[in-house]
C-alpha cells in the first residue's frame, strides 16, 4: 500500500457530512426551548412559597 493510498483512506474516514440547514435550525430551536423552560422553572422555584397565596388569603382579600 502506497502513501497516497493510505492518505486517501484516512481522508475518506475523517470526512463528516455537514448538517443541513433545517437540522441546525431544529437544534437551535430545541436548545432555545430547553433554556427558556429551565429558566422559567428556576425563576418559579426562586420566588418560593411566599409568592403563592393560600385559599384563606384569597378569601380574606375578597371581603376587604
NUZANU-194337 format. One line per 8 residues: for each residue z, y, x of C-alpha. Coordinates in Angstrom, 1 decimal. Example, Ala and Ser with C-alpha at 12.3 -4.5 7.8 and 13.67 -1.06 7.14 Angstrom:
NUZANU-194337
7.8,-4.5,12.3; 7.1,-1.1,13.7
END
This chain:
NUZANU-194337
0.0,0.0,0.0; -1.0,3.3,1.5; 1.0,6.5,1.5; -1.3,8.1,-1.1; -0.8,5.2,-3.5; 3.0,5.5,-3.2; 2.8,9.2,-3.8; 0.6,8.8,-6.9
3.0,6.1,-8.3; 6.1,8.2,-7.7; 4.4,11.3,-9.1; 3.5,9.5,-12.3; 7.1,8.3,-12.8; 8.5,11.8,-12.2; 6.5,13.5,-15.0; 8.4,14.3,-18.1
6.3,15.4,-21.1; 7.0,18.9,-22.2; 8.7,19.1,-25.6; 6.8,20.5,-28.4; 7.5,24.0,-29.8; 8.7,22.5,-33.1; 11.2,20.3,-31.3; 12.5,23.3,-29.3
12.9,25.3,-32.5; 14.7,22.4,-34.2; 17.1,22.1,-31.2; 17.8,25.8,-31.2; 18.4,25.8,-35.0; 20.8,22.9,-34.8; 22.7,24.5,-31.9; 22.9,27.7,-33.9
24.3,25.9,-36.9; 26.8,23.9,-34.9; 28.0,27.0,-33.1; 28.5,29.0,-36.3; 30.2,26.2,-38.1; 32.6,25.7,-35.2; 33.3,29.5,-35.0; 34.0,29.5,-38.8
36.4,26.6,-38.5; 38.2,28.2,-35.6; 38.5,31.6,-37.4; 39.7,30.0,-40.6; 42.3,28.0,-38.7; 43.4,31.0,-36.6; 44.1,33.0,-39.8; 46.8,30.4,-40.6
48.6,29.7,-43.8; 49.7,33.3,-44.2; 46.3,34.3,-45.3; 46.3,31.9,-48.2; 48.1,32.8,-51.4; 50.1,30.3,-53.5; 49.7,29.9,-57.2; 53.0,31.6,-57.7
52.0,34.6,-55.7; 48.7,34.8,-57.6; 50.5,34.6,-61.0; 53.0,37.3,-59.9; 50.3,39.7,-58.9; 48.7,39.3,-62.3; 51.8,40.7,-64.0; 52.4,43.6,-61.7
END
